[in-house]
Amino acid sequence: MELNNLTAISPIDGRYRKQLSFLEEYFSEYALMKYRVIVEIEYFIFLADKKFFKLLPKQKQLLKKVATDFSLDDAQQIKQIEATTNHDVKAVEYFLKEQLDKCGAAELKEWIHFGLTSQDINNTAIPMSWKACMEHDYLPTIINLQQKLTQLARQWKHVSMLARTHGQPASPTTLGKELMVFAERLENQVQLFTHVPYTAKFGGATGNFNAHAVAFPGKDWVKLANAFVENSLGLQRVQFSTQIEHYDNLAAHFDSIKRINNILVDLCRDIWTYISMDYFKQKTKAGEVGSSAMPHKVNPIDFENAEGNLGVANALLEHLSAKLPVSRLQRDLTDSTVLRNIGVPVANTLLAIKSIEKGLDKLLLNEVKIKDDLDNNWAVVAEAIQTVLRRENYPQPYEALKELTRGKASITKDDIQQFIGSLKVNSTVKKELKAITPHNYIGVTPGF
């Protein structure tokens, strides 16, 4: 069968391709080739700028164009070369040497990939593509979700709601504040994410510039490499490396995304529970079916799909962050095949975020049910009453409220009012206590 959305093994390239195809610009084999070409050309031009050889302005312009206009046909050409070389990075080198022939610089061919090993290219190309995806797509997406939650929190800021700890009725809160919990958690984790630098390895076969130094012993190759990686590629060069980048900071990014995903799982489960409690209804769409057997069903599938995809993403992120920083001696090849999968958890994560946003847009607040739950749980003001009585130095107030409320099937407003009336306190305190209701006993929070 030909590969299409129905025959693809991975749902990322099949069922969900329409939603995720933009990621091919960062994580496909075509993208890896493109970023390798960019690194090789930028290094070649850097050497020319540092007077290792002379490159005409027109030749530089033509090479820049090879990088900026890199096409699927170019990638296919590299793939054909690889069929002979059986080495993907060497195929890129030969492809670029052919480009030098075309721009009249054949005599400069051996400056392509000068002094480098494959990992000098891979460990710069992959961080560049990763950085581009994080800055252009992932971070804006998670920030947009955080802002959406903040907007909903402000919209429902004054909606009093019964809290539940251990699944049991607890001191009331507001719906807005509970959403702000997630908004703040996401904001904090994004801040942590942005403090982790995008690092790269660039230092020859075992990280010591052996070939560079033997060819040009008078050059400060550490200084040159730092300038190239930072100024030409926009990355930070690790100063001490083996043949490969140690991936510690990339692992930190994976762990940051995993923590953010855990927050989103928590959000999905809470919203799912609120829907099951009837605090939210969901907008329906003509023609949609909730169940193949039960016509009434409107299932919270967006939050369920999101939770499932977040779980898949986190399983992969866990493996990536644990495996990549570990390599035998100066390197083994296990990182190579693993690195080709870094786009998969990003795809599952972004798919989950899209589902969460879709689910949030469907929510319809059911204030009647929320108010009913408060009205049916007057026992939650017991904490307030016993605390005021403590202030008044009333004897054993906690024990008195415990006797009144704990384990009882139902505590009504009348029960609470009668209890307050029986207290041996002055009328001012009784009035203060009777003014407390499940609807207004919501505490205080910072402004949002």
SULKAGI-V355773 format. One record per run of one state. SS is the DSSP state (A for helix, B for strand, O for the rest). FROM is the first residue (numbers start at 1). LEN is the number of residues. Records with the same first field share a line. If there is no record, write none. Layout:
BEGIN
SS=FROM-LEN + FROM-LEN
END
This chain:
BEGIN
O=1-16 + 28-1 + 50-7 + 69-3 + 86-2 + 103-3 + 112-6 + 156-4 + 166-2 + 195-4 + 201-9 + 216-5 + 233-3 + 238-10 + 277-3 + 283-18 + 324-10 + 340-2 + 366-1 + 376-2 + 392-5 + 406-7 + 423-4 + 435-14
A=17-11 + 29-21 + 57-12 + 72-14 + 88-15 + 106-6 + 118-38 + 175-20 + 210-6 + 221-12 + 248-29 + 301-23 + 334-6 + 342-21 + 367-9 + 378-14 + 397-9 + 413-10 + 427-8
B=160-6 + 168-7 + 199-2 + 236-2 + 280-3 + 363-3
END
